[in-house]
Amino acid sequence: MIINGNAIAKELEEKLVTELLFSTPKKVCFVVFGGNAATEQFVKMKSRVAERVGILAEIKKYPQIKTTEEAVVLVEKIGGEDYDGIVVQLPLTAGLDTQTILDAIPPLKDIDVLGTVAKESYASGKINRTPPVAQAVFEVLESANIKLKGKKIVIIGKGRLVGEPMQLMFKRMKLPFDIIDSKTTLANKLSLLENADIIVSGVGIPHSIKPEMIKKGAVLIDAGTSEQAGKLVGDIDPACQSRASVITPVPGGIGPITIVSVLRNLL
């Protein structure tokens, strides 16, 4: 089964529209330091979805910021304004300390759940605001009626945007999992992959997971994106469709659901 992320995102959008009718008006700010064509595109997509569901979205761009200190001052200033949510678009300009800048977002306005306080609050169960990518993966598993208990789960990558949020969610759900990263030996990596029931990948290495690496019937969640020959592609080779029971495409899989999940965190 190939998951239609756009269809799931549309359903979630419709639900969010209804939920917002019973809420005070919401306002979100997307902050861009530096950036490139891909960054611009992502921010435009997020703001378009926000406007579609009735959330006021503003984009603030600071292409000239050179130091972490300057960026922190700006984020703290924006944090004191009347926004309900603040998103600092990643990646940042080279040389800026990403975590320090993310930590400058007031935790109650951190709808990406990337600041240290927000992550710790989610991990300890103090807040129910799930990291957006993790929420998107959960929505996909729910839509495909995948039961997680007793399954062998493998996360590929430990990155800030995919690997870490997935670890936080599975830990909170008290589900065991294995991690593959750059330190994992090839033999161990292949062993983990061929025995995995569910694989979540977010390393941004084009088509690095091949059909012969996975077992028949595996569930493949592709949250990795990179560019190849001018096209957006995922970590999982599309040829894996022949062996997987469930697979998410790139584009049109996890991405659209993640955007709606960011905005749902305003509630």
DRENLUMKOL-263112 format. One line per field, with one value per residue (C-alpha): residue in one letter; x, y, z. Coordinates in Angstrom, 3 decimals. Layout:
residuo A ...
c1 X ...
c2 Y ...
c3 Z ...
# end
This chain:
residuo M I I N G N A I A K E L E E K L V T E L L F S T P K K V C F V V F G G N A A T E Q F V K M K S R V A E R V G I L A E I K K Y P Q I K T T E E A V V L V E K I G G E D Y D G I V V Q L P L T A G L D T Q T I L D A I P P L K D I D V L G T V A K E S Y A S G K I N R T P P V A Q A V F E V L E S A N I K L K G K K I V I I G K G R L V G E P M Q L M F K R M K L P F D I I D S K T T L A N K L S L L E N A D I I V S G V G I P H S I K P E M I K K G A V L I D A G T S E Q A G K L V G D I D P A C Q S R A S V I T P V P G G I G P I T I V S V L R N L L
c1 0.000 1.361 0.264 -1.356 0.022 -1.826 -5.174 -4.392 -3.220 -6.463 -8.546 -6.475 -6.839 -10.625 -10.586 -8.343 -10.701 -13.522 -11.357 -10.311 -13.966 -14.140 -10.848 -9.590 -7.997 -4.457 -1.392 1.908 5.270 7.764 11.290 13.942 17.643 19.541 17.780 17.746 15.187 14.107 13.683 11.578 9.395 8.862 7.898 5.471 3.842 3.422 1.972 -0.443 -1.760 -2.081 -4.123 -6.276 -7.350 -7.870 -4.594 -2.911 0.641 3.505 6.976 9.951 13.196 16.631 19.144 21.876 22.106 25.675 25.895 23.981 23.662 21.887 19.512 18.701 17.849 15.467 13.775 13.329 11.807 9.393 8.628 7.378 4.924 1.360 2.088 0.613 3.314 6.825 8.726 12.397 12.855 15.806 18.538 20.025 22.798 26.153 27.912 24.768 24.197 20.904 19.981 20.765 18.482 15.692 15.958 15.211 11.639 9.289 8.418 4.658 5.056 7.415 5.026 7.886 8.895 12.575 13.626 15.197 12.414 9.637 11.363 11.906 8.311 7.007 9.328 8.242 4.536 4.016 2.673 0.807 2.254 3.890 6.876 5.288 7.249 6.559 2.868 2.866 4.406 1.802 -1.009 0.336 0.549 -2.979 -4.363 -2.856 -4.087 -0.539 -0.355 2.944 3.007 5.386 6.822 10.540 10.989 14.128 14.869 17.508 19.277 19.494 18.871 17.062 14.139 13.356 15.462 15.320 11.542 10.843 12.922 11.037 7.649 8.456 10.025 6.928 4.790 7.090 7.899 11.354 13.300 16.745 18.713 20.956 23.402 26.815 28.508 26.473 28.549 27.375 26.716 24.638 22.766 21.819 20.785 18.547 16.927 16.190 14.508 12.572 8.778 8.702 11.461 11.429 14.186 15.268 18.888 18.535 20.595 18.795 17.357 19.820 17.355 17.036 14.505 17.077 17.708 14.170 11.944 8.726 5.800 7.856 6.299 8.515 8.136 10.301 10.855 14.145 14.305 17.139 17.603 18.667 18.814 16.661 13.938 12.938 13.584 13.508 15.784 13.798 14.188 10.721 11.563 10.923 7.193 7.403 8.329 6.792 3.255 3.091 5.354 5.281 6.389 8.582 7.158 3.525 4.010 5.130 5.770 2.195 1.058 3.959 2.933 -0.614 0.795 2.878 -0.242 -2.346 0.167 -1.220 -4.194
c2 0.000 3.422 6.007 9.157 11.784 14.578 12.877 12.355 15.976 17.179 15.268 16.716 20.203 19.854 18.690 21.608 24.108 22.806 22.882 26.470 27.542 26.785 28.516 32.061 33.310 31.991 33.744 32.102 33.564 31.798 33.119 32.680 33.307 33.120 30.410 29.138 28.233 25.082 27.035 29.638 26.915 25.155 28.390 29.333 25.886 26.203 29.722 28.671 25.792 28.147 30.622 27.828 26.694 30.218 30.889 34.255 33.565 36.040 35.425 37.377 37.093 38.088 37.275 39.515 37.944 36.703 35.821 33.593 36.503 38.681 35.850 35.141 38.813 38.801 35.517 36.746 39.997 38.068 35.799 38.825 39.745 38.499 35.275 31.985 29.974 30.635 28.475 29.070 27.504 25.119 24.849 28.123 30.161 28.418 29.427 30.009 27.786 26.102 24.788 28.084 29.931 27.335 27.590 31.328 30.519 30.721 27.065 27.738 29.100 26.335 24.493 22.635 21.179 21.689 23.794 21.963 22.838 21.821 18.506 17.702 18.643 16.325 13.473 13.711 13.832 17.412 18.503 16.657 18.767 16.057 16.873 17.359 14.701 12.134 13.060 12.660 9.183 8.283 9.480 7.274 4.200 4.867 5.280 1.937 0.224 -0.735 -2.035 -1.116 -3.431 -6.349 -4.980 -4.584 -0.868 0.621 4.352 5.376 8.567 10.597 14.018 16.926 16.861 13.135 10.710 12.557 13.286 9.649 8.454 10.813 9.570 5.852 6.282 8.109 5.292 2.810 1.033 -0.536 0.415 0.185 3.037 2.972 5.852 6.575 4.506 1.357 -1.334 -2.470 -6.003 -4.714 -2.293 -5.015 -7.357 -4.710 -3.778 -7.325 -8.129 -4.863 -4.782 -0.978 1.269 5.055 6.776 10.413 10.700 12.401 9.875 9.307 5.813 4.292 1.602 -1.103 -3.968 -6.644 -4.958 -5.369 -8.294 -8.927 -7.128 -4.436 -1.025 1.718 5.325 7.717 11.043 11.798 14.310 15.290 16.510 14.273 15.458 18.454 16.328 15.798 12.176 10.088 7.636 4.615 3.297 3.214 -0.352 -1.339 -1.135 -4.712 -6.017 -3.533 -3.851 -0.072 2.638 6.438 8.246 11.344 13.809 13.449 11.259 12.463 16.083 17.390 15.715 17.279 20.774 20.314 18.756 21.892 24.029 21.643 22.259 25.792 24.171
c3 0.000 -0.998 1.540 0.148 2.513 0.726 1.377 5.084 5.353 3.728 6.287 9.128 7.647 7.606 11.216 12.178 10.511 12.726 15.868 15.149 15.013 18.742 19.523 19.799 16.534 16.100 14.726 13.731 12.743 10.468 10.971 8.258 8.803 5.527 3.577 0.017 -2.656 -0.772 2.479 0.701 -0.766 2.582 4.339 1.565 1.772 5.551 5.342 2.567 4.689 7.680 5.666 4.254 7.713 9.045 10.883 10.358 9.164 8.963 7.519 8.847 6.860 8.144 5.382 6.837 10.316 10.864 14.579 16.971 19.423 16.842 15.965 19.640 20.261 17.276 18.270 21.848 20.542 18.294 21.269 23.183 20.433 20.081 18.186 19.401 17.654 16.353 13.869 13.074 9.652 9.374 8.215 9.455 7.908 8.331 11.538 13.614 16.672 15.843 19.299 21.049 18.631 18.931 22.728 22.458 21.355 24.380 25.168 25.039 21.496 20.311 17.979 16.263 19.673 18.874 21.872 24.830 27.304 24.882 24.088 27.753 28.597 25.880 26.890 30.544 29.670 30.864 27.468 24.721 21.912 19.798 17.558 14.093 12.180 14.906 14.821 11.029 11.311 13.937 11.617 8.805 11.052 12.317 8.793 7.775 10.972 11.976 15.534 17.167 20.165 19.703 16.461 15.753 15.097 13.542 13.301 10.763 11.841 15.032 13.479 15.097 12.657 12.373 14.400 17.714 17.616 16.711 19.665 21.983 20.778 20.961 24.411 25.616 24.196 25.991 22.732 22.234 19.110 17.539 15.975 12.927 12.620 11.120 13.840 13.146 11.430 8.002 9.270 12.190 9.946 7.471 10.290 11.898 8.578 7.426 10.763 11.127 10.976 10.854 9.495 9.899 7.918 8.028 6.953 3.572 1.593 -1.723 -2.213 0.284 1.394 -1.261 -1.617 -0.758 2.627 3.958 4.771 2.893 4.474 6.203 6.877 5.406 6.567 4.544 6.327 4.583 1.764 -0.533 -4.075 -6.932 -10.535 -9.615 -8.002 -4.374 -3.394 -0.235 1.556 0.393 -3.146 -4.794 -5.893 -2.240 -3.027 -4.306 -0.838 1.601 2.955 3.517 2.081 2.119 -1.052 -1.335 -2.128 -1.040 2.025 5.462 4.368 3.923 7.163 9.066 7.984 9.305 12.481 13.145 12.939 15.068 17.842 18.120 19.854
# end
